[in-house]
Each structure stands twice: as structure tokens, then as C-alpha cells.
Amino acid sequence: MTQSKSDSKCETASKCEADTLSSSELTRYSRHLLLEEVGKDGQLRLKQSRALVIGMGGLGSPISLYLAAAGVGTIGIVDFDAVELSNLQRQILHSTENVGKKKTQSAKARLLEVNPEVNVVVHEERIAVDNALKLIADYDVVIDGTDNFQTRYLVNDACVLGKKPLVYGSIFRFEGQATVFYPPTGPCYRCIYPDPPESGAVPNCAEGGVLGVLAGVIGSIQAAEAIKLLLGKGQTLMGRLLLYDALEANFDTLNLKRNDKCPLCGKQPKIKTLEETNFVCATEASSKMETGDKAKPEVTNKKQTLSDEDNFPTAITATELSELIKAGKSPYLLDVRSIEETMICNLANSHLIPLPELEFRLKELDKEEDIVVYCHAGVRSHHAASVMRRNGFKKVRNLTGGITAWALDVDRSMPRY
């Protein structure tokens, strides 16, 4: 199994003594030992268990904190990103002093502060087709703390192929959900959603926002499910989807069934290796691993991309746009984000038409004018530009990387989200 910046060997003698509980552990876990369903045998079972948490953000924070506090002996943590100021509203693993540091390093330090008796294995890498099965191989349970469809499908597929139980959770705005996927006992993610949504069809937390405390609620439920799976006790959420509406203070449960026609775990599966899976799903946070994270724009050094139709550029970088504005040749700037997003930051002299309203308001725009469309990280604006070109707009360009690229490459004083 690939490990980054970590040693799989126990760092202290107490971590190696997996079949006994030390005096300090008996005290630390005493409230567990009083539970008939846990007791000393259950606590030893937790100590001997290995759990993998993918994503050290909004969901990964409470998940990993409670697994460490519960005494799960080995906790693998997967992330490749750095802590940012906008993370701290919900990512309680990290603090202000950790901004700029790698999330895995920040997380490991905090988890060992909570419980120095556990072994934290750092995987400072992006989970991908070529390493997913290796990452999950040595763990008893996998807990998904990601927020983008690309990674969500990948983790699900790897767990099904690797025969690992997957504790799933997701949050958006004021709503969250959680379940356990573990075929053949229960369904997998593809039983419910066979294929990823089209690019830009579903907003993410960076676009729509998320109530910070919601990550704590759903992440704690995921931690509880993982602990029950490791103990072999209680009734898990396998076959049931738990829904939580924080705004209405309401919990609900939906029954889930395996889909015999599921392309992954059905009677005649079409997907038999990770290389055969379909992860073509671009959201503005597709490269991120955690709820609510700011997307990294895919800024290219290449010059403007040209349209095959009329040789007019279809994309422009933040630097190129800045140069046009400085030269007094500013194009019409069209912002297709939500009103709420514009309150955080915006480009001067831009005009707002939220993407859902665009097709109904095209008559407000001049088809002959040079227009640059932008959003948060370039996905919604790419879709908007395509819609406009189909409706006769010849001089429309997408701002590559969106306003995030502007904040990174042109105006570093601009707030980022």
C-alpha cells in the first residue's frame, strides 16, 4: 500500500500491544467499557481495527476526530490539499495557525493530540484510478468525506471491487444525508445513481454554500456507522438513506434497494475494473476532496483557445483579461454566479445574470458585443458561453479558472471562497 510521509510501524510500544489495554487506555475508554455492546472485547476490537477516511475537510474532521477518540487503532487519512481560511467555518480539525499547511499534517497533529494511543497513517496524495484499490486494501472500513462526484464514484467503485464497506455522507446548504454501501448485503452508490450527472448540472458547496455545523452532524453519524461496523454491533444504515434538514430540524429515512441492473454490483455487471468506470463529471470542485472547498482553477499557460466555427477565441485567461482592461479595451463582463456569491467578490463593471436565468434573459445582451463570461472556477461560465454561442453570440469567451483565477493571478487581495 502506498504511504506518504508516514511509517506503518507503531511509533510507541502501546500501539503495538493490540491485544491488551493499558492502564491509561482502561481509563480513557472507561465509558465505552461500561457499555455492554462494547466492553473490553469491543474496545480491543476497535484497537485492532483499521479505518480509512478520505478527505480531511468538513466531513473528514468530525469523522476522524471521533474515530481517534473512540480508540480505532489505525486511522488512515487521505488528502493532498492545504488548509485555507475559507475552510475553517466547518473544518474543525484545522485552526487559523494551520492555514497554508498540508491538511494531512494538520490533521495528524490534531488527532494525536486527541489520542496519542492511535496510529495515524498519512496518505498525502490524490485518490485516483491507479491507486484507489491499493489505498483501501489494508483497511477494514472506508469512510467517504469527499464532496465531488468524480471522487465519490471512484471511491464507491473501488470499495465494491475491493469488497470493503463504505460509509457515505454528503452535505449541501442546509441538508445532509448518510448511508452505508456494502454489496451484496446492501446497495452501492451506483444502484441509486448509475452514472455521474452532466457537467455543471449539480451545484457544489462552493457555489451554493453550506451550514458549517451540518458537517458536524453528518460526519458524526458517519463515525457512528463506522464504529458499529467495526464492532459488529447494532443496525447500520445499510439499505437506508438518512436525510437531515437542519433548517426544518427534521430527520427522515428512505429505504434503498440493490439494483439488479446496476452496472457495478448487479447480476451482470459491466464495470469489472476501475479502468472501465466512467468518471466524466466536471463540477467546479471536481479536483477537491472535501465538502465546501474552494475549487482550484485549471489555469493554462496556453494562449486563447480558438473556435473552429469562426476563429474567434472561446477562452481567455485572467492575465489576458487584465491586460485588455488596462489597455482600455475591456469587454462586456457577464457574471453567471448567484447573487450571494457576488457579495463575496466580483469584477468591477460586470453585469449579473445567474446561470439559471440566462436563457430567458439573452435578449438583454448584444450579440455583436465582445463578451467575457465568468463564474467561480470556469465550469458554469463554460456552459453559459456554449449556450450563448448556440443562440448566435459570436464574440463570447469563457474566463478560464473563473474569478478564482483572477484572485490568484491578478488581484491577490480579492477574497476567495
Backbone hydrogen bonds in HBPLUS format (Angstrom, degrees):
<---DONOR---> <-ACCEPTOR-->    atom                        ^
c    i                          cat <-CA-CA->   ^        H-A-AA   ^      H-
h    n   atom  resd res      DA  || num        DHA   H-A  angle D-A-AA Bond
n    s   type  num  typ     dist DA aas  dist angle  dist       angle   num
A0004-SER N   A0122-VAL O   3.20 MM 118  5.90 150.0  2.29 146.1 151.6     1
A0015-LYS N   A0012-THR O   3.13 MM   3  5.51 134.8  2.34 105.6 116.7     2
A0016-CYS N   A0013-ALA O   2.99 MM   3  5.25 136.0  2.19 104.0 116.4     3
A0017-GLU N   A0013-ALA O   3.23 MM   4  6.53 132.6  2.46 146.6 159.4     4
A0018-ALA N   A0016-CYS O   2.92 MM   2  5.51 133.8  2.14 103.9  90.4     5
A0020-THR N   A0017-GLU O   3.46 MM   3  5.91 165.7  2.49 113.7 114.7     6
A0026-LEU N   A0022-SER O   2.87 MM   4  6.18 153.2  1.94 152.9 160.3     7
A0027-THR N   A0023-SER O   3.19 MM   4  6.47 148.1  2.29 141.3 149.1     8
A0028-ARG N   A0024-SER O   2.82 MM   4  6.02 165.8  1.84 148.3 152.9     9
A0029-TYR N   A0025-GLU O   2.87 MM   4  5.88 167.6  1.89 154.0 155.8    10
A0030-SER N   A0027-THR O   3.25 MM   3  5.07 166.9  2.27 107.7 108.6    11
A0032-HIS N   A0029-TYR O   2.90 MM   3  5.30 131.0  2.15 109.7 123.4    12
A0033-LEU N   A0029-TYR O   2.98 MM   4  6.31 155.7  2.04 152.5 160.4    13
A0034-LEU N   A0030-SER O   3.15 MM   4  6.39 134.8  2.37 142.2 152.1    14
A0035-LEU N   A0032-HIS O   2.89 MM   3  5.36 154.8  1.96 113.0 121.4    15
A0038-VAL N   A0035-LEU O   2.99 MM   3  5.29 149.8  2.09 107.5 116.8    16
A0039-GLY N   A0035-LEU O   2.83 MM   4  5.62 116.1  2.25 148.9 167.3    17
A0042-GLY N   A0038-VAL O   2.88 MM   4  4.37 135.5  2.08 148.3 143.3    18
A0043-GLN N   A0039-GLY O   3.03 MM   4  6.21 154.1  2.10 143.9 151.4    19
A0044-LEU N   A0040-LYS O   2.92 MM   4  6.15 154.8  1.98 149.7 156.3    20
A0045-ARG N   A0041-ASP O   2.96 MM   4  6.19 145.6  2.08 139.2 149.2    21
A0046-LEU N   A0042-GLY O   2.94 MM   4  6.29 150.6  2.03 146.3 153.7    22
A0047-LYS N   A0043-GLN O   2.95 MM   4  6.21 153.5  2.02 142.9 150.6    23
A0048-GLN N   A0044-LEU O   2.97 MM   4  6.22 139.8  2.14 142.0 152.0    24
A0049-SER N   A0046-LEU O   3.08 MM   3  5.01 155.3  2.14 101.2 108.9    25
A0073-GLY N   A0046-LEU O   2.89 MM  27  6.24 160.2  1.93 135.5 135.8    26
A0074-THR N   A0049-SER O   3.10 MM  25  6.37 150.0  2.19 155.6 162.2    27
A0140-ASP N   A0050-ARG O   2.77 MM  90  5.38 154.9  1.83 140.8 148.5    28
A0051-ALA N   A0074-THR O   2.92 MM  23  6.37 159.8  1.96 164.5 166.8    29
A0076-GLY N   A0051-ALA O   2.77 MM  25  6.12 161.7  1.80 155.3 160.9    30
A0052-LEU N   A0141-VAL O   2.99 MM  89  6.37 164.7  2.01 158.6 163.5    31
A0143-ILE N   A0052-LEU O   2.80 MM  91  6.12 164.7  1.82 170.4 172.1    32
A0053-VAL N   A0076-GLY O   2.80 MM  23  6.01 173.7  1.81 158.9 158.1    33
A0078-VAL N   A0053-VAL O   3.01 MM  25  6.34 152.8  2.09 163.3 165.2    34
A0054-ILE N   A0143-ILE O   3.00 MM  89  6.31 170.7  2.01 174.4 176.3    35
A0145-GLY N   A0054-ILE O   2.80 MM  91  5.37 141.1  1.95 147.7 156.5    36
A0055-GLY N   A0078-VAL O   2.80 MM  23  5.60 153.6  1.87 150.2 158.2    37
A0061-SER N   A0057-GLY O   2.83 MM   4  5.54 141.3  1.98 142.3 147.7    38
A0063-ILE N   A0059-LEU O   3.23 MM   4  6.30 164.6  2.26 157.6 161.4    39
A0064-SER N   A0060-GLY O   2.98 MM   4  5.85 170.1  1.99 142.7 145.9    40
A0065-LEU N   A0061-SER O   3.02 MM   4  6.10 162.0  2.05 153.3 159.1    41
A0066-TYR N   A0062-PRO O   3.02 MM   4  5.99 165.8  2.04 146.5 149.8    42
A0067-LEU N   A0063-ILE O   2.99 MM   4  6.20 150.9  2.08 148.6 157.6    43
A0068-ALA N   A0064-SER O   2.94 MM   4  6.04 159.0  1.99 146.8 152.1    44
A0069-ALA N   A0065-LEU O   2.94 MM   4  6.14 163.0  1.97 145.9 151.1    45
A0070-ALA N   A0066-TYR O   2.90 MM   4  5.89 144.7  2.03 136.2 145.4    46
A0072-VAL N   A0067-LEU O   3.11 MM   5  5.60 169.8  2.12 163.3 160.3    47
A0071-GLY N   A0068-ALA O   3.07 MM   3  5.26 149.6  2.17 103.0 112.4    48
A0119-ASN N   A0073-GLY O   2.82 MM  46  6.01 165.4  1.84 154.7 159.8    49
A0075-ILE N   A0119-ASN O   2.88 MM  44  6.26 161.4  1.91 161.0 167.0    50
A0121-VAL N   A0075-ILE O   2.91 MM  46  6.08 156.9  1.97 135.3 143.0    51
A0077-ILE N   A0121-VAL O   2.91 MM  44  6.26 158.5  1.96 168.1 169.1    52
A0123-HIS N   A0077-ILE O   2.87 MM  46  5.91 152.1  1.95 178.1 168.7    53
A0079-ASP N   A0123-HIS O   3.34 MM  44  6.71 156.9  2.40 152.2 155.9    54
A0103-LYS N   A0081-ASP O   2.92 MM  22  5.98 176.0  1.92 151.6 151.5    55
A0083-VAL N   A0101-LYS O   2.80 MM  18  5.69 160.1  1.83 167.5 169.4    56
A0100-GLY N   A0083-VAL O   2.78 MM  17  5.25 163.0  1.81 137.7 142.6    57
A0087-ASN N   A0084-GLU O   2.91 MM   3  5.40 154.9  1.97 114.5 122.9    58
A0088-LEU N   A0085-LEU O   3.26 MM   3  5.79 148.7  2.37 112.9 119.4    59
A0090-ARG N   A0087-ASN O   3.19 MM   3  6.28 174.0  2.19 132.4 133.9    60
A0091-GLN N   A0087-ASN O   2.99 MM   4  5.68 155.8  2.05 152.2 156.4    61
A0094-HIS N   A0091-GLN O   3.20 MM   3  6.14 159.2  2.25 125.6 129.0    62
A0098-ASN N   A0095-SER O   2.89 MM   3  5.33 153.4  1.96 112.4 121.2    63
A0099-VAL N   A0096-THR O   3.20 MM   3  5.57 169.8  2.21 113.9 116.9    64
A0101-LYS N   A0098-ASN O   2.88 MM   3  5.39 163.3  1.90 138.9 143.3    65
A0106-SER N   A0102-LYS O   3.02 MM   4  6.30 165.1  2.05 157.3 161.7    66
A0107-ALA N   A0103-LYS O   2.75 MM   4  5.84 159.7  1.79 149.6 156.1    67
A0108-LYS N   A0104-THR O   2.89 MM   4  5.98 162.9  1.92 143.7 148.5    68
A0109-ALA N   A0105-GLN O   3.16 MM   4  6.27 167.7  2.18 146.8 149.8    69
A0110-ARG N   A0106-SER O   3.15 MM   4  6.37 159.6  2.20 145.7 151.2    70
A0111-LEU N   A0107-ALA O   2.86 MM   4  6.05 165.3  1.88 160.2 164.2    71
A0112-LEU N   A0108-LYS O   3.02 MM   4  6.17 158.3  2.07 151.6 156.7    72
A0113-GLU N   A0109-ALA O   3.11 MM   4  6.31 132.7  2.34 134.7 147.1    73
A0113-GLU N   A0110-ARG O   3.10 MM   3  5.00 127.9  2.39  92.2 106.5    74
A0114-VAL N   A0110-ARG O   3.03 MM   4  6.39 149.6  2.13 146.8 154.6    75
A0115-ASN N   A0111-LEU O   2.89 MM   4  6.20 158.9  1.94 147.6 153.5    76
A0118-VAL N   A0115-ASN O   3.40 MM   3  6.14 174.8  2.40 119.9 121.3    77
A0125-GLU N   A0123-HIS O   2.94 MM   2  5.64 130.1  2.19 107.1  92.2    78
A0131-ASN N   A0128-ALA O   3.16 MM   3  5.52 154.9  2.22 109.2 116.5    79
A0132-ALA N   A0128-ALA O   2.88 MM   4  5.54 140.2  2.04 164.5 168.4    80
A0135-LEU N   A0131-ASN O   2.91 MM   4  6.11 154.9  1.97 156.5 164.3    81
A0136-ILE N   A0132-ALA O   3.17 MM   4  6.46 157.1  2.23 153.9 158.2    82
A0137-ALA N   A0133-LEU O   3.17 MM   4  5.96 128.7  2.45 137.0 148.8    83
A0139-TYR N   A0136-ILE O   3.16 MM   3  5.58 166.5  2.18 123.7 124.8    84
A0142-VAL N   A0165-PRO O   3.07 MM  23  6.30 168.8  2.08 165.8 169.4    85
A0167-VAL N   A0142-VAL O   2.86 MM  25  6.28 163.9  1.89 159.3 164.7    86
A0144-ASP N   A0167-VAL O   2.92 MM  23  6.11 166.6  1.93 163.0 166.5    87
A0152-ARG N   A0148-ASN O   3.02 MM   4  6.13 158.4  2.07 151.1 157.9    88
A0153-TYR N   A0149-PHE O   2.94 MM   4  6.00 167.5  1.96 155.5 156.1    89
A0154-LEU N   A0150-GLN O   3.23 MM   4  6.35 158.3  2.28 139.5 146.0    90
A0155-VAL N   A0151-THR O   2.83 MM   4  6.00 167.1  1.84 157.7 159.8    91
A0156-ASN N   A0152-ARG O   3.06 MM   4  6.16 163.0  2.09 143.9 149.1    92
A0157-ASP N   A0153-TYR O   2.89 MM   4  6.04 168.7  1.90 153.3 156.4    93
A0158-ALA N   A0154-LEU O   2.92 MM   4  6.08 160.9  1.95 150.9 156.4    94
A0159-CYS N   A0155-VAL O   2.97 MM   4  6.11 157.9  2.02 148.7 154.5    95
A0160-VAL N   A0156-ASN O   2.99 MM   4  6.27 156.5  2.04 152.6 158.9    96
A0161-LEU N   A0157-ASP O   2.97 MM   4  6.12 172.1  1.97 152.7 155.2    97
A0162-GLY N   A0158-ALA O   2.74 MM   4  5.73 143.7  1.87 140.9 152.3    98
A0163-LYS N   A0159-CYS O   2.78 MM   4  5.57 103.8  2.37 131.2 145.8    99
A0164-LYS N   A0159-CYS O   2.83 MM   5  4.79 164.9  1.86 139.7 144.9   100
A0163-LYS N   A0160-VAL O   3.24 MM   3  5.01 155.9  2.30  96.2 103.3   101
A0166-LEU N   A0181-PHE O   2.91 MM  15  5.12 168.7  1.92 157.8 160.5   102
A0181-PHE N   A0166-LEU O   2.80 MM  15  5.12 163.0  1.83 158.5 160.8   103
A0168-TYR N   A0179-THR O   2.88 MM  11  5.35 152.7  1.96 148.5 156.2   104
A0179-THR N   A0168-TYR O   3.08 MM  11  5.35 153.6  2.15 137.0 140.9   105
A0170-SER N   A0177-GLN O   3.01 MM   7  5.53 149.8  2.11 150.0 153.0   106
A0177-GLN N   A0170-SER O   2.94 MM   7  5.53 150.2  2.03 157.0 162.1   107
A0172-PHE N   A0175-GLU O   2.85 MM   3  5.48 155.0  1.91 162.7 169.4   108
A0175-GLU N   A0172-PHE O   2.92 MM   3  5.48 168.3  1.94 143.3 142.2   109
A0173-ARG N   A0209-GLY O   2.95 MM  36  5.23 138.9  2.12 142.4 140.5   110
A0211-LEU N   A0173-ARG O   2.85 MM  38  5.73 164.3  1.87 151.8 146.4   111
A0246-ALA N   A0174-PHE O   2.84 MM  72  5.29 159.2  1.88 173.7 166.5   112
A0176-GLY N   A0244-TYR O   2.90 MM  68  5.16 156.3  1.96 147.3 154.3   113
A0244-TYR N   A0176-GLY O   2.85 MM  68  5.16 156.7  1.91 155.8 153.0   114
A0178-ALA N   A0242-LEU O   2.98 MM  64  5.22 143.2  2.12 138.6 148.7   115
A0242-LEU N   A0178-ALA O   2.88 MM  64  5.22 162.8  1.91 169.6 164.3   116
A0186-GLY N   A0182-TYR O   3.10 MM   4  5.26 152.2  2.18 111.0 117.1   117
A0191-CYS N   A0188-CYS O   3.02 MM   3  5.32 143.8  2.15 105.2 116.1   118
A0192-ILE N   A0189-TYR O   3.14 MM   3  5.54 137.9  2.33 104.7 114.9   119
A0193-TYR N   A0189-TYR O   2.88 MM   4  6.11 169.7  1.89 153.0 156.5   120
A0201-ALA N   A0198-GLU O   3.02 MM   3  5.43 164.5  2.04 134.4 135.3   121
A0207-GLU N   A0204-ASN O   2.96 MM   3  5.43 143.7  2.10 110.2 120.7   122
A0208-GLY N   A0204-ASN O   2.91 MM   4  6.16 170.0  1.92 161.7 164.1   123
A0209-GLY N   A0205-CYS O   2.72 MM   4  4.62 140.2  1.88 123.2 131.0   124
A0214-LEU N   A0211-LEU O   2.95 MM   3  5.47 143.9  2.09 115.1 125.9   125
A0215-ALA N   A0212-GLY O   3.17 MM   3  5.91 145.4  2.30 117.8 124.1   126
A0216-GLY N   A0213-VAL O   2.95 MM   3  5.14 124.7  2.27  99.9 114.3   127
A0217-VAL N   A0213-VAL O   3.18 MM   4  6.62 149.5  2.28 149.0 157.1   128
A0218-ILE N   A0214-LEU O   3.07 MM   4  6.31 172.9  2.08 163.1 160.8   129
A0219-GLY N   A0215-ALA O   2.86 MM   4  5.62 153.2  1.93 139.0 148.0   130
A0220-SER N   A0216-GLY O   3.04 MM   4  5.84 149.9  2.13 132.4 139.9   131
A0221-ILE N   A0217-VAL O   3.16 MM   4  6.43 151.4  2.24 142.7 150.4   132
A0222-GLN N   A0218-ILE O   2.94 MM   4  6.26 155.6  2.00 150.8 157.7   133
A0223-ALA N   A0219-GLY O   2.96 MM   4  6.23 153.6  2.03 144.4 151.5   134
A0224-ALA N   A0220-SER O   2.95 MM   4  6.22 155.2  2.02 146.2 152.7   135
A0225-GLU N   A0221-ILE O   2.97 MM   4  6.26 156.0  2.03 150.1 156.3   136
A0226-ALA N   A0222-GLN O   2.94 MM   4  6.21 159.6  1.98 151.0 156.4   137
A0227-ILE N   A0223-ALA O   2.98 MM   4  6.20 158.5  2.02 149.5 155.1   138
A0228-LYS N   A0224-ALA O   3.00 MM   4  6.24 158.1  2.05 147.9 153.6   139
A0229-LEU N   A0225-GLU O   2.98 MM   4  6.23 156.5  2.04 148.4 154.8   140
A0230-LEU N   A0226-ALA O   2.97 MM   4  6.24 157.2  2.03 148.8 154.9   141
A0231-LEU N   A0227-ILE O   2.91 MM   4  6.09 150.9  1.99 147.7 155.8   142
A0232-GLY N   A0228-LYS O   2.78 MM   4  5.74 133.7  1.99 141.4 154.0   143
A0233-LYS N   A0228-LYS O   3.18 MM   5  5.26 149.0  2.28 141.2 146.8   144
A0240-ARG N   A0237-LEU O   2.83 MM   3  5.06 154.5  1.90 137.8 134.8   145
A0256-LEU N   A0239-GLY O   2.72 MM  17  4.69 177.1  1.72 129.4 128.7   146
A0241-LEU N   A0254-LEU O   2.72 MM  13  5.05 162.2  1.75 152.0 158.4   147
A0254-LEU N   A0241-LEU O   2.93 MM  13  5.05 159.4  1.97 138.7 145.0   148
A0243-LEU N   A0252-ASP O   2.73 MM   9  5.05 178.3  1.73 155.7 155.8   149
A0252-ASP N   A0243-LEU O   2.89 MM   9  5.05 151.8  1.97 144.3 147.7   150
A0245-ASP N   A0250-ASN O   2.86 MM   5  5.19 166.5  1.88 157.3 161.9   151
A0249-ALA N   A0245-ASP O   2.84 MM   4  5.69 111.2  2.32 137.9 156.3   152
A0250-ASN N   A0245-ASP O   3.06 MM   5  5.19 160.1  2.10 139.7 145.5   153
A0262-CYS N   A0259-ASN O   2.86 MM   3  5.10 162.7  1.89 118.7 119.7   154
A0267-LYS N   A0260-ASP O   2.90 MM   7  5.48 152.6  1.98 138.8 142.0   155
A0266-GLY N   A0262-CYS O   3.04 MM   4  4.33 138.8  2.21 124.0 125.3   156
A0270-LYS N   A0263-PRO O   2.81 MM   7  4.97 132.3  2.04 117.6 131.5   157
A0271-ILE N   A0263-PRO O   2.83 MM   8  5.86 165.4  1.85 168.9 164.3   158
A0276-GLU N   A0273-THR O   3.06 MM   3  5.49 153.7  2.13 108.9 116.8   159
A0277-THR N   A0274-LEU O   3.12 MM   3  5.31 164.3  2.14 109.0 113.9   160
A0281-CYS N   A0279-PHE O   2.76 MM   2  5.64 110.7  2.25 118.6 101.3   161
A0286-SER N   A0283-THR O   3.04 MM   3  4.98 157.1  2.09 119.1 115.4   162
A0288-LYS N   A0285-ALA O   2.86 MM   3  5.20 160.0  1.90 115.5 122.3   163
A0293-ASP N   A0290-GLU O   3.31 MM   3  5.95 161.5  2.35 140.9 138.0   164
A0314-THR N   A0305-THR O   2.67 MM   9  5.61 153.3  1.74 147.2 156.3   165
A0307-SER N   A0312-PHE O   2.94 MM   5  5.44 155.3  2.00 130.0 137.4   166
A0311-ASN N   A0307-SER O   2.96 MM   4  4.98 136.5  2.16 141.0 145.8   167
A0398-ASN N   A0314-THR O   2.94 MM  84  6.16 159.5  1.98 126.9 129.8   168
A0316-ILE N   A0398-ASN O   2.93 MM  82  6.14 148.9  2.03 157.5 154.3   169
A0400-THR N   A0316-ILE O   2.95 MM  84  5.93 154.1  2.02 145.5 153.5   170
A0321-LEU N   A0317-THR O   2.97 MM   4  6.24 158.0  2.02 150.8 157.0   171
A0322-SER N   A0318-ALA O   2.93 MM   4  6.11 156.5  1.98 147.1 153.6   172
A0323-GLU N   A0319-THR O   3.04 MM   4  6.31 151.7  2.12 145.9 153.0   173
A0324-LEU N   A0320-GLU O   3.10 MM   4  6.41 151.9  2.19 144.7 151.8   174
A0325-ILE N   A0321-LEU O   3.04 MM   4  6.32 162.6  2.07 154.0 157.9   175
A0326-LYS N   A0322-SER O   2.98 MM   4  6.21 160.1  2.02 149.0 154.4   176
A0327-ALA N   A0323-GLU O   3.05 MM   4  6.17 141.3  2.20 139.2 149.2   177
A0327-ALA N   A0324-LEU O   3.15 MM   3  5.11 124.0  2.48  92.9 107.3   178
A0329-LYS N   A0324-LEU O   2.86 MM   5  5.06 159.8  1.90 159.1 152.1   179
A0328-GLY N   A0325-ILE O   3.06 MM   3  5.16 159.0  2.10 106.7 111.4   180
A0332-TYR N   A0370-ASP O   2.87 MM  38  6.13 164.0  1.89 167.0 161.8   181
A0372-VAL N   A0332-TYR O   2.87 MM  40  6.13 164.0  1.90 158.6 162.1   182
A0351-HIS N   A0333-LEU O   2.78 MM  18  6.09 159.6  1.82 155.1 160.1   183
A0334-LEU N   A0372-VAL O   2.86 MM  38  6.07 171.1  1.87 155.1 157.9   184
A0374-TYR N   A0334-LEU O   2.87 MM  40  6.29 156.6  1.92 163.3 165.9   185
A0335-ASP N   A0351-HIS O   2.75 MM  16  5.77 168.2  1.77 150.1 154.3   186
A0353-ILE N   A0335-ASP O   2.92 MM  18  6.15 166.7  1.94 165.2 167.6   187
A0336-VAL N   A0374-TYR O   3.09 MM  38  6.36 166.6  2.11 168.5 172.6   188
A0355-LEU N   A0336-VAL O   3.04 MM  19  4.82 151.3  2.13 129.2 121.7   189
A0342-THR N   A0338-SER O   3.34 MM   4  6.72 148.4  2.44 146.1 154.0   190
A0342-THR N   A0339-ILE O   3.12 MM   3  5.30 123.4  2.46  98.5 112.5   191
A0343-MET N   A0340-GLU O   3.22 MM   3  5.41 143.5  2.36 100.0 110.1   192
A0344-ILE N   A0341-GLU O   3.06 MM   3  5.51 155.3  2.12 110.4 117.9   193
A0357-GLU N   A0354-PRO O   2.80 MM   3  5.54 150.4  1.89 127.6 136.7   194
A0358-LEU N   A0355-LEU O   3.07 MM   3  5.08 152.8  2.15 106.9 115.3   195
A0360-PHE N   A0357-GLU O   3.10 MM   3  5.58 132.7  2.33 111.5 124.0   196
A0361-ARG N   A0358-LEU O   2.90 MM   3  5.16 150.4  1.99 109.4 119.0   197
A0364-GLU N   A0361-ARG O   2.97 MM   3  5.66 163.8  1.99 120.3 125.6   198
A0365-LEU N   A0362-LEU O   2.98 MM   3  5.52 164.7  2.00 117.7 122.7   199
A0369-GLU N   A0366-ASP O   3.15 MM   3  5.43 160.0  2.19 110.1 116.2   200
A0371-ILE N   A0395-LYS O   2.77 MM  24  6.11 171.4  1.78 167.1 170.2   201
A0397-ARG N   A0371-ILE O   2.76 MM  26  6.21 155.2  1.82 155.3 164.0   202
A0373-VAL N   A0397-ARG O   2.75 MM  24  6.12 165.1  1.77 169.5 172.4   203
A0399-LEU N   A0373-VAL O   2.89 MM  26  6.02 159.3  1.93 173.0 168.1   204
A0403-ILE N   A0375-CYS O   2.91 MM  28  6.15 167.3  1.93 154.8 156.0   205
A0404-THR N   A0376-HIS O   3.14 MM  28  6.02 154.5  2.21 158.5 161.5   206
A0382-HIS N   A0378-GLY O   3.23 MM   4  5.93 137.2  2.42 118.1 128.0   207
A0383-HIS N   A0379-VAL O   3.12 MM   4  6.46 157.8  2.17 149.4 154.5   208
A0384-ALA N   A0380-ARG O   2.84 MM   4  6.12 156.2  1.90 146.8 154.3   209
A0385-ALA N   A0381-SER O   2.84 MM   4  5.99 160.1  1.88 146.8 151.2   210
A0386-SER N   A0382-HIS O   3.10 MM   4  6.32 152.1  2.18 142.5 149.8   211
A0387-VAL N   A0383-HIS O   3.00 MM   4  6.32 156.6  2.06 150.4 156.6   212
A0388-MET N   A0384-ALA O   2.96 MM   4  6.24 157.7  2.01 150.8 157.0   213
A0389-ARG N   A0385-ALA O   2.91 MM   4  6.15 157.7  1.96 148.1 153.8   214
A0390-ARG N   A0386-SER O   3.04 MM   4  6.26 154.2  2.11 146.2 153.0   215
A0391-ASN N   A0388-MET O   2.98 MM   3  5.02 137.2  2.16  96.8 109.7   216
A0393-PHE N   A0388-MET O   3.01 MM   5  5.39 164.1  2.04 142.7 139.3   217
A0392-GLY N   A0389-ARG O   3.18 MM   3  5.26 156.5  2.23 112.1 110.0   218
A0402-GLY N   A0399-LEU O   2.98 MM   3  5.27 161.2  2.02 127.5 130.5   219
A0405-ALA N   A0401-GLY O   3.20 MM   4  4.86 147.0  2.31 115.3 119.6   220
A0405-ALA N   A0402-GLY O   3.09 MM   3  5.53 128.6  2.36 106.5 117.7   221
A0406-TRP N   A0402-GLY O   3.39 MM   4  6.85 149.2  2.49 139.8 148.3   222
A0407-ALA N   A0403-ILE O   2.99 MM   4  6.27 154.4  2.06 143.5 149.6   223
A0408-LEU N   A0404-THR O   2.99 MM   4  6.24 143.1  2.13 142.7 153.0   224
A0409-ASP N   A0405-ALA O   2.79 MM   4  5.81 160.8  1.82 152.4 157.4   225
A0410-VAL N   A0406-TRP O   2.82 MM   4  5.05 150.7  1.90 134.7 141.4   226
A0411-ASP N   A0406-TRP O   2.88 MM   5  6.14 162.7  1.91 151.0 156.9   227
A0414-MET N   A0411-ASP O   3.12 MM   3  5.73 165.8  2.14 117.5 122.0   228
